Amino acid sequence: MSPISVSGGLNKIVEARSYWVGGAVAKWSDIEPNPGDRNWSALNSTAQQWLNATQNGLQPIANIRSTPGWAQLYDGYSCGPMESQYFDEFASFMRDLVSRYSKAPYNVKYWEIWNEEDIDPALVPSPDNDWGCWGDDSDQYYGGIYYGDMLKYVYPAIKQADPNAQVLVGGLLLDCDPQNPPLGKDCLSSKYFEGILVNGGGPYFDGISYHAYDYRGLGGGVGTYSNSNWASAWNTTGPVLIAKLNYLQNLLNSFNITGKYLINTESAVVCDACTNDVTHETTKAYYIAQAYASAIRYGLKGNMWYSLLGWRNSGLLTASFDELPGFQAFKFGRQILAPSSSLGDIGALDISSMTGVKGYKFRKDDRDVWIVWSLDGSSHTVNLIPGIPDAVYDSLGTSLTPSASLQVTLNPTYIEWIP
C-alpha cells in the first residue's frame, strides 16, 4: 500500500482481515544526510504509516533503502550500496532506527534491508529509484558477497536494539532461473543470494524476501499466465512463486542452513495493456486463489499482493476503492484459508481422477479445506471419494451446491469438510 492510511485504502484491507502490509519506506539518505546528523522528522510520514498498521492489527514490513551521498560506493547512486568503510555507520543507524520504532506504539518487528538490490547500477532507470542497485555484473555472484559483508555488521546491531527483531534479505528480483536459463540470458543476477551464502551470510538474516510475478498479454484467455524466465505457466507448474521458492530453498539446503523462512513480498499477475479488461480481472481472481493456496502449501511465512490500488493493472480496488473481483477473491481466500496448515496435495485417495487437475488440502480449526482447479483449461468431472462435502464455494466465495460429483474448471473451487 502507498500510503498505509485511509487515503490509501486501509479500511478495505482491515475489512479483508489482511495480516502483512508493506509500502512504508525509511530512507537512510533522508534521515542522515550528513554523518551523525539524524533528522528523524524526515521519517514522520513513514512512522505514521507504521502506526496506522499496528493500530489496525496489521504487521508492517519496514523497508530500508537509499544510501546518503557521503557514504555511496557508486557516486550518485543512492539505490546502491555504501562503501565498506561505512558499514559501521549504517549499522549504527539501523540500531537507532530499530530502537526507536520496535517499541510501542509502533511495534515494528520486520526490517527488510533494501528492495530488489540484485540489479546492476547500469540497468536502473535512474540513480535514485524504488529498485536497489547493489548488483555487480562483473562478479560471479553479482555482488551478493558484498551484501553479505554488510549483513555481518547490521544484523548484530539490529538484534542489540531488539532481540525479537526480524531481519529480511531485501526483496530479491530473481530475474530468471540460473539453473535453466531461457534462450539468450545467463541469469547471473539470480546468483546474488548464493553469494550471500558463499560469504557465510547465513547466520546474519532471519528470512528472505523475494518477488514473484506472472504475466499476461492482451488477448490471452481467461485464467492464463506465465513467466518464461522460470519455465512456469498456468497449465504446467502454477504460480511462479513456487519455482522461485524451490530455488531459494534448495540453495539453503545445499549450504545446510536451517531455521530460515521465505516471504513473497510482491506477488501479482500483471498485464500492461489490460486496463478495464474483464478477462484480466477474472484471471486475477483465479490467480489470487491459486497463489495464496500455493503459498500456504509450500510454507511461505507470508504472501503479499502488489499492489492494492495497482501496478501494471494488478490492482484489487479501483482508484475510488470499488472492489474488483480480485479483492473479493483475496477477502474470501483469507476468510476460508487463514490461518491454516498444509495437509499436502490432493491425490488419488481424495478424488477420482487427477488428470488435468491440481489441488491442495489444509487443516483450519475444526475443518479441512480443499482447493482444486483445472490445470489444462478443460472442465473435469471429479468424484469426491469421502462423499458429499459440507460446503462448496468458488474463488469469489459464491456458495455452490455440495455434491460428491463436482465440475472442476479454471475457477478454483473450495471444498469444506467438517468432522
N, C-alpha and C positions, 0 to 999 in steps of 0.2 A: 504494500500500500504506500501511496505517497500523496498526502501525508497520512500518518496514523491518527486520524481525527474524524469528527463527524463530517467535515467537509470532504474527506477522502473516502467516506462510506463506512466508517467504523460501526455505525448502528447495524448495518446489514451483516457485517462479519460477526458481531456479537449474536445477532439473531440466528445465524447459521451455526453457532456454537463452535467456531474455529478455536484452535489452540495456539498454533505458531503464527507469528506475524513478523514480517521484515519490511524494510524500506527506509528506516530512520538511520542516517549515516553520520558518523563522527569523523570529521576531517582534522587530522593532526595539523595540517598546514594552517587551518583557521584558528585552532586553539593555541598553537605555539609558533607564531610567525617569526619569532626570534628565540634563540636558545635560552631556555629557562623562563621565558616570558609567557605565562599561561593566561590566556584570555578565555576564561570559562564562560563568559557571557555569549561567546560565539556559538555555544552549544545549546543555548536556551530553547530553540525551536525543537531540536532533536530530543533533548531531555524531556520536554513536554510530551512529545510523541511516545517516548518510553513510558512515561507516567500514564498517559491515556491507555496504553496497552495493559499495563499491570492492574490498573484500577478496574478494568473490564474483564479480568480473568484471563487475559492473553499472555503468552510467553514471547516477549520480543527477542529477536536475534539482533544484536548491535553489530553493525558493520563498521570497521575501522579502516580508513584509507587516506591517501593524499599526503605525500612527503613534502614538508616545507622546503623552500628553496635552499636554505643554508645546509640541508642535510642530503640533498639529492645525489645519487650515484650518476644518473644521467641528467646532466644540466638542463633544466627547463621542463623536465618530465615529472610532474607531481604524481602521475599514475604509477611511476616506477619505484624501485627500492631506495632506501637510504644507503649512504656509504657505510661500510662495515664499522668504521670508527665511531659511527653514531648509533650503533645497536644499543649501547648503554642508555643513550638519551631517549630512544624510542621505548625501551623497557621501563625507564623511569616515568615517562609519560603514561604508559599503559597502567603502571602500578597506581598512579594518582587517579587516572580515569576510573579504573575499576573500584578503587577505594571510595570514590565519591558516589558512584551510581549503582553499585551492587547492593547497597543498603536501602532501607526504607526511606522515602516512599517509592523509589524507582524499582529496586529489586531486580536489576538486570543480571542475568546469570550466564548468558551465552554471548561470547565475544568472537566474532568472525574477522580474521586478520586479512584484509583486502578482499577484492572481488575480481574474479576471472584474471588473476595475475599471471596465468600461463599463456601470455601473449607477448610477442616481441615488440619493443617500442616502435619499430619501423612499421608495424601493422595497425597501430591505433589511429583513429581519425584526428585526434588532437592530443597534445601532451597532458591535458587536464580533462579527463573524461571519466565516465562511470565504470569503464573497464580498468583493470590493472595492466601493467606492462613490466613485469619482472622477468619476462621470458628472454632467453638468450639463444638465438638461432645457431650460434657457433659452438654451443655446448651440447654434449651428447645427452644430457639430462635437461636441457632447455632452461637452465637457471634454477632448477629445483634444489640443488645443493646449497645455493646461496640463501634461498628462503629457509631451508633447514637450519643454516647458521643463525639466522635471525631468531627463529623459534627458541633456540637454546638460551637466548638472553631473555626473551619476552615471557615465555611460559613460567619460569620460576617467579618472575616479578608479579605476574597476574595472580598466581597461587598465593603469594605472600600477602597480597591485598585482600584476597578472598579465597580460602581453600576450597570452597564449593563452586568457584567459577569454572566454566567450561570453555576451553579454547578450541576454536574450529579453524582448520585449514581453510583459507578463503575459497569461496565458491569456484571450483575448477570448471573451466570451459570444456575440457576434454574434447577437442575438435573432432578427432577421428580415432579409429581403433589402430594402435601401432602394431598389434599382432596380426591384423588382417586389413592393411591399408587399402583404401579404394584406389583405383587407377589414377596415377598422376600425383599422389600425395604420399609423403613419407611419415606423416603423423608424429614427427619428433616432439611437437608441443605436448602431446599426451604422455610423454616420458617424464614430465615435470614432477608428478607425485612420486614416481620411482626415485627421482633424485633426492627428494626429502628423506626417503627411507635408506637409500645408499649412504647418505651422510649421517646415519644414526639419529635421525629426527623422530623416530617412532615414540620415544618417551615424552616428547615435547608438544603433544596435542592430545585432545580428548576425542575429537570427532573430525570427520571430513565432510565438508560441504561441497556439493557438486551441482552442476546444472544439466538438465536433460530435456531437450526439445525435439518434438516430432514436427513434420512439415507436410503441408498440403498445397496443391496448386488449384487455381480456379478451374472448375470443371471436373475435379476429382469426385468420385462417387461418395455417397454418404458413408461415413464410418471408415474411410480410407485415410491412411497417413503412412509416413515412412521417414527414416533417417539413413540415407545411403552411406553416410560416413561410418556407420556402425552396423551395416548389413541388417538393419532392423526394420520391420514393417508390420502393419496391422494384421496381415494374413500369414505371418511366419512366427514372429517372436512376441508380438505385443509391444507395449510402450518401450521406448529406448532406455528409459530409466533402468530397466532390468539389465541390459547389456553393459551399461556403464557401471552399475553396481557390482556386477560379476567381475569386471576388470579390476576395479579397486579392491574388492575383497580378495581376489586371487593374489594381488600384489602383497597385501597384508599377510596372507597365509604364507607366501613364499619367503617372507622375512621373519616368519614365526612371531608376528605381532598380534597379540590378542587384546581384548578389552576395549577396542575402539568401535565407534558407531558411525553410521553414514546418515546424512541428511541431504535430501534433494531440495535445495533452497530456491530453485527455479524450474518449474515444470509447466509445460503447456503444449498444445498443438497450435501452430501458427500458420497464417496464410496472408501474405501481403495484399493480395488482390481480392480478398473475400469480404470486403466491407458490405454489411447488410445482406450477406449471403445465407439463406436459410439452410442450405446443405451444410455449410461450415458450422453454423450454430448447433445443428443437430449432432454433427460429428463431435464437437467439443463436449457435449453432454455425455455421449457414449464413451469418449476418451477419458473423461474425468472418472467415471465409474471404474473403468479398467485400470487407470493409473493408480488410483488410491487403493484399490484392492490389491494390486501388484505390490505396492509399497509395503502394505502390511504383510502380505505373503512372504516377501523376501527380507523382512526385518529392518526396514528403514526406521530410524527414530522419528523422522518427520518427512513430510512431503508438502511443499508449498507451491501454490499456483502463482504464476507471474503473467499478468497481474490482475487485481480486482477490476480496475477500470480499463485495462487492456494495453497490449503492446503487440503490434502486428496482428491485430484482430483477435487477441487472446482474451478479451475482457469477459467477465462474468456478469457485469452490470453495464447499462448504458451510462452516458455522461450525466443523465438525470436520475440515476440509481434505479431504473426499471430493471427487473430481473430478466436475464436471458436464460435459455434452457440450461446452460452450463451452471449457472448459480443454483438452479433448482436441483440439478444432479449433485452438486457439491454439498448442498444443505442436506439432502436426503441421504447421501453416502455417509456423511458424518453421523446422522441420526441412527442409521442401521448398522454401521460397522464399528464406530468408535465408542469406547475402547474395546478392542477385541484381540484375540491371539490367533495365530495361524494354526490350522489343522492340516495344512498341506494342499495338494492338488485334488480336484475331483477326478475320480478314476472309474475303472470298470466295475467296482463294487458299489458305486453310487448311482450311476446312470447306465442305461442300456447300451449306449454307443458314444465313444469319444471322437469318432471320425468327424473332422471339421469343427470341433467344439473345444473351447478352453474354459476352465473354471477353477475356483479355489473354495476352500472350506475354512470357516472361522468359528471360534467359540466366543460368544458375547453374553456375559451374565448368565442367565438361566436358559439360554437357547443356542442352537447352532445356526449360522447363517451361511448359505452358499451364494456364490455369484457365478453365472455361466453366460457365455455369449458365443455367437458363431465366429469362427476364426477364418472361414473361407468365403463369407458373404451370403451363403445359401441359408435357407430356412431348414432346420433339422427338427424332426420329431424325436424326442427322447423320453424314455420311461424312467421314472424315479424309483429305484429299487426299494427304498424304505416305504414307498407308498405315497399317500396324499399328504402334502406338507400343510403346515398350519396357516401360512400366508405366502403370497407371491406378489412381487412388485416389479415394475420396470425401472429404468435408470432414473426417472424423474420422480419416483415414489407413487406412481399410479397403481392402485390395487388391481390385481388380476385374479381370476377365479382359480383357486387351488385345485390342482388335478395331478394325478400320478403320471399323466402324459402331457408334456409341455412342448410348445413350439419355441425353439431357440433361434433367435435372429441376431443381427448386429447390435440391436438394442439390448444391453446387458440385463439379465433377469436375476433379481434377488429372491432367494427361497429361504423361508424361516421354518425351523423345526423346534418345537417347544416340547421337552420331555413330559 
